[in-house]
Amino acid sequence: MLCHVIRTDSQLSLLLASARKERGWTQTDFARRLGVSQQLVSGIERNVNCTTASRLLCALRILGFQMTLTLQSEKQGASCAENTEER
């Protein structure tokens, strides 16, 4: 099983786009499976649109991912400002 460590929204956007392309799906194909517009998928992949947690979890399931969260110690933790890239 392959493991991806995601620490920023940009990394998540890139992972979603890469997984979609690996399956040979267009943004329109993926949008149809997700029940949204192609424009929304494009925005998510370019990291310019916010989406709901429910929709994000659905997108990950459609692409075959299972989310596992690991709690870091306080020493290792960082604030959101340190983990989120400026848009």
N, C-alpha and C positions, 0 to 999 in steps of 0.2 A: 504494500500500500504506500502510495506516494504522499508525503506530507508537505504542505505549504505553510510557511509562517507569514502571516499577514499582519503588518503593524501600521499601515497607513491606508487611507481610502484609495489612494492612487494605485497601490499594490493590488487591492481587491478589484479595482476596475480593470487592470491589466490581466489579472487572472481570469476574470469572466470573459473578456474578449478573446484571450488565447484559447480557453477551453471551447468556446463557441466555434472558433476557426478550426481547431483540431477535429471537430465533428463534421466539418464541411458545411456548416450552417451559415446562411447570410443573417444579417441583423433582422431582416423580415421573417425568416424562418424561426429564429429564436423568439422574436416578439410574438409571433402567432402562438407558439407553445406557452409563452408566459402570459398571454392574454392582454398585451399592451401594444402600443404603437411602435413602429420602427424608430421613430424620433426619440422616444423615451429610452430605448435600448442604446441608441447612439449617444445620448446624453450621459447615461450611466457609464458606458465604456470610455467616454472622454472625461469622466469625473466632473461633470458640470451639473448633473441633476441629482437631487436627493430622492430617495425612494423609501418606502416603508420597510420595516424589518421583515414583515410578512412576505412582501414581494421579493426581497433579497433572499430569504430562506428558500422560497419557491424557485428562484433562479438557480440557486446552488444545487437544489435537488434535481432539477431538470438537467443540469450539466453533470450530474453524478457525484456531487460532493456531499460529504457529511461534515457538519461543523462540530469541532471539539474545541472547547475553550480551556485554557490553562491559566490559572491564577499565578501571577508573578509575586515574589516577595516584595515588600515595600521598598527595599533597597534597589531592586531591579525595575520597579514600576516607574512610569514617566507620566507626565501630565498630557492631556489631549493636545495642548498647544505644541508640545515637543514631538508628538507623533503624527500630527496632521500637517500636510504640506499646504502652503499658501496657494490659493487659486488665482 
